[in-house]
């Protein structure tokens, strides 16, 4: 069974109150649909970083996020994570202000998962930088990570038109 790292944006959208903004509402629904329809197809893991981020903010919302994450295996801390995150920032693939996002990518890579699931397309699943992120991970010895949004998994693969 393939493994998938859940990044904070997924659990935040999946548990949030429905948004009046159609773009955000779509992301929320995709996160919920993935959790309901796709989650069972993977060994789902996360990190202490995600738990820490999920615990921030409104206590009721934080409790809902932590409940969703409860019982997931955690990728253990590893000194290589900071090294990889530093390299992603040094190569200008993510800005310093997105250091935590670089840590998510590095954690998933070091954890040996097949997929990182995110809805953060500004810094993590950014189509402009993703090819260079993959190249960097390959050069650092972590060639197998794929970074996707829930929409990729929710596509109807029966529709060949």
JOJO-V320570 format. One record per pair of residues at least 4 apart in sequence whose ideal C-beta (glycine too) atoms are under 7 Angstrom apart, sorted by the first residue. I is the first residue (numbers start at 1). GAP is how many residues later the second one is. D is the distance in Angstrom with one decimal. If there is no record, write none. Layout:
# JOJO-V320570
i->I gap->GAP d->D
i->I gap->GAP d->D
This chain:
# JOJO-V320570
i->1 gap->41 d->6.5
i->1 gap->42 d->5.1
i->2 gap->40 d->5.5
i->2 gap->112 d->4.4
i->2 gap->113 d->6.7
i->3 gap->39 d->6.3
i->3 gap->40 d->4.3
i->3 gap->42 d->5.8
i->3 gap->110 d->4.2
i->3 gap->111 d->5.8
i->4 gap->38 d->4.3
i->4 gap->40 d->5.7
i->4 gap->109 d->6.1
i->4 gap->110 d->6.8
i->4 gap->111 d->4.3
i->4 gap->113 d->5.4
i->5 gap->40 d->5.6
i->5 gap->41 d->6.4
i->5 gap->70 d->7.0
i->5 gap->102 d->6.9
i->5 gap->103 d->3.9
i->5 gap->106 d->6.3
i->5 gap->108 d->4.7
i->5 gap->110 d->6.9
i->5 gap->111 d->4.7
i->5 gap->112 d->6.8
i->6 gap->4 d->5.1
i->6 gap->5 d->6.3
i->6 gap->38 d->5.9
i->6 gap->40 d->4.8
i->6 gap->44 d->6.6
i->6 gap->66 d->7.0
i->6 gap->111 d->5.7
i->7 gap->43 d->6.5
i->7 gap->97 d->4.8
i->7 gap->109 d->6.2
i->7 gap->110 d->6.4
i->7 gap->111 d->4.2
i->7 gap->113 d->6.6
i->7 gap->117 d->6.7
i->8 gap->4 d->5.8
i->8 gap->42 d->5.1
i->8 gap->45 d->4.4
i->8 gap->46 d->6.1
i->9 gap->4 d->6.1
i->9 gap->109 d->5.5
i->9 gap->110 d->4.2
i->9 gap->111 d->4.7
i->10 gap->4 d->6.1
i->10 gap->21 d->5.2
i->10 gap->107 d->5.5
i->10 gap->108 d->6.6
i->10 gap->109 d->6.2
i->11 gap->4 d->6.2
i->11 gap->43 d->5.7
i->11 gap->54 d->4.9
i->11 gap->57 d->5.2
i->11 gap->58 d->5.8
i->12 gap->4 d->6.1
i->12 gap->53 d->6.4
i->13 gap->14 d->5.0
i->13 gap->15 d->4.6
i->13 gap->18 d->3.8
i->13 gap->106 d->5.7
i->14 gap->17 d->3.9
i->14 gap->18 d->5.2
i->14 gap->21 d->5.1
i->14 gap->54 d->6.2
i->15 gap->46 d->6.8
i->15 gap->49 d->4.1
i->15 gap->50 d->5.1
i->15 gap->53 d->5.7
i->16 gap->12 d->5.7
i->18 gap->7 d->6.0
i->18 gap->10 d->6.4
i->19 gap->5 d->3.8
i->19 gap->6 d->4.7
i->19 gap->9 d->6.1
i->21 gap->4 d->6.4
i->22 gap->4 d->6.3
i->23 gap->4 d->6.9
i->24 gap->4 d->6.3
i->25 gap->4 d->6.4
i->26 gap->4 d->6.4
i->27 gap->4 d->6.4
i->27 gap->92 d->5.1
i->28 gap->4 d->6.4
i->29 gap->4 d->6.0
i->30 gap->4 d->6.2
i->30 gap->120 d->4.3
i->30 gap->121 d->5.5
i->30 gap->124 d->6.2
i->31 gap->4 d->6.4
i->31 gap->88 d->6.5
i->31 gap->119 d->5.7
i->32 gap->4 d->6.2
i->33 gap->4 d->5.6
i->33 gap->117 d->6.8
i->33 gap->121 d->5.6
i->34 gap->4 d->4.7
i->34 gap->5 d->6.8
i->34 gap->116 d->3.6
i->34 gap->119 d->5.9
i->34 gap->120 d->6.2
i->35 gap->4 d->5.1
i->38 gap->115 d->4.9
i->39 gap->5 d->6.0
i->44 gap->28 d->5.5
i->45 gap->27 d->6.0
i->45 gap->28 d->4.7
i->45 gap->29 d->6.9
i->45 gap->30 d->5.7
i->45 gap->66 d->6.4
i->45 gap->68 d->6.2
i->46 gap->4 d->4.4
i->46 gap->5 d->6.9
i->46 gap->23 d->5.9
i->46 gap->26 d->4.9
i->46 gap->28 d->6.3
i->47 gap->27 d->5.8
i->47 gap->28 d->5.0
i->47 gap->60 d->4.8
i->48 gap->4 d->6.1
i->48 gap->26 d->5.9
i->49 gap->4 d->6.4
i->49 gap->51 d->6.7
i->49 gap->54 d->5.8
i->49 gap->55 d->6.8
i->49 gap->58 d->6.6
i->50 gap->4 d->5.9
i->50 gap->19 d->6.7
i->51 gap->4 d->6.4
i->51 gap->15 d->6.9
i->51 gap->18 d->6.2
i->54 gap->8 d->6.4
i->54 gap->11 d->3.9
i->54 gap->12 d->5.5
i->54 gap->15 d->6.0
i->55 gap->7 d->5.1
i->55 gap->11 d->6.1
i->56 gap->6 d->6.5
i->57 gap->4 d->5.7
i->57 gap->5 d->5.6
i->58 gap->4 d->6.4
i->59 gap->4 d->6.3
i->60 gap->4 d->6.8
i->61 gap->4 d->6.5
i->62 gap->4 d->6.2
i->63 gap->4 d->6.2
i->64 gap->4 d->6.7
i->65 gap->4 d->6.5
i->66 gap->4 d->6.4
i->75 gap->32 d->5.3
i->75 gap->36 d->3.5
i->78 gap->32 d->5.0
i->79 gap->4 d->6.8
i->80 gap->4 d->6.1
i->80 gap->30 d->5.0
i->81 gap->4 d->6.3
i->81 gap->22 d->6.3
i->81 gap->25 d->4.5
i->81 gap->26 d->5.3
i->81 gap->29 d->5.2
i->82 gap->4 d->6.1
i->83 gap->4 d->6.5
i->84 gap->4 d->6.5
i->84 gap->22 d->3.7
i->84 gap->25 d->6.1
i->84 gap->26 d->6.8
i->84 gap->56 d->5.8
i->85 gap->4 d->6.6
i->85 gap->14 d->6.6
i->85 gap->17 d->3.9
i->85 gap->18 d->4.8
i->85 gap->21 d->4.3
i->86 gap->4 d->6.0
i->87 gap->4 d->6.2
i->87 gap->49 d->6.2
i->87 gap->53 d->6.5
i->88 gap->5 d->4.7
i->88 gap->6 d->5.1
i->88 gap->14 d->4.4
i->88 gap->17 d->6.3
i->88 gap->18 d->6.9
i->88 gap->45 d->6.7
i->88 gap->48 d->6.3
i->89 gap->5 d->5.7
i->89 gap->7 d->5.7
i->89 gap->10 d->6.5
i->89 gap->13 d->5.5
i->91 gap->45 d->5.9
i->93 gap->36 d->4.9
i->93 gap->39 d->5.6
i->93 gap->40 d->5.3
i->93 gap->43 d->6.4
i->94 gap->4 d->4.5
i->94 gap->7 d->5.7
i->94 gap->8 d->4.7
i->94 gap->29 d->5.0
i->98 gap->4 d->6.3
i->98 gap->25 d->4.1
i->99 gap->4 d->6.5
i->100 gap->4 d->6.8
i->101 gap->4 d->6.9
i->101 gap->19 d->6.2
i->101 gap->22 d->4.1
i->101 gap->23 d->5.2
i->102 gap->4 d->6.1
i->103 gap->4 d->5.9
i->104 gap->4 d->6.5
i->104 gap->12 d->6.8
i->104 gap->20 d->6.4
i->105 gap->4 d->6.3
i->105 gap->11 d->6.5
i->105 gap->19 d->6.2
i->105 gap->28 d->6.6
i->106 gap->4 d->6.1
i->107 gap->4 d->5.9
i->108 gap->5 d->5.2
i->108 gap->8 d->4.0
i->108 gap->37 d->5.6
i->109 gap->28 d->5.3
i->109 gap->33 d->3.9
i->109 gap->36 d->4.9
i->110 gap->32 d->6.9
i->113 gap->32 d->6.8
i->114 gap->30 d->6.5
i->114 gap->32 d->6.4
i->115 gap->31 d->5.3
i->115 gap->33 d->5.8
i->116 gap->29 d->6.1
i->116 gap->31 d->4.7
i->117 gap->31 d->6.2
i->117 gap->33 d->6.5
i->118 gap->6 d->4.5
i->118 gap->7 d->5.3
i->118 gap->29 d->6.5
i->118 gap->31 d->6.5
i->119 gap->30 d->5.6
i->119 gap->31 d->6.9
i->120 gap->4 d->4.3
i->120 gap->5 d->6.5
i->121 gap->4 d->4.7
i->121 gap->5 d->5.9
i->121 gap->28 d->6.9
i->122 gap->4 d->6.4
i->124 gap->23 d->6.1
i->125 gap->5 d->6.6
i->125 gap->22 d->5.2
i->125 gap->23 d->7.0
i->125 gap->24 d->5.6
i->126 gap->4 d->5.9
i->129 gap->4 d->5.8
i->130 gap->4 d->6.4
i->130 gap->17 d->6.3
i->131 gap->4 d->6.4
i->132 gap->4 d->6.2
i->133 gap->4 d->6.4
i->134 gap->4 d->6.3
i->135 gap->4 d->6.4
i->136 gap->4 d->6.3
i->137 gap->5 d->4.4
i->137 gap->6 d->6.4
i->137 gap->8 d->5.9
i->138 gap->5 d->4.2
i->148 gap->4 d->4.2
i->148 gap->5 d->6.7
i->150 gap->4 d->5.8
i->151 gap->4 d->6.8
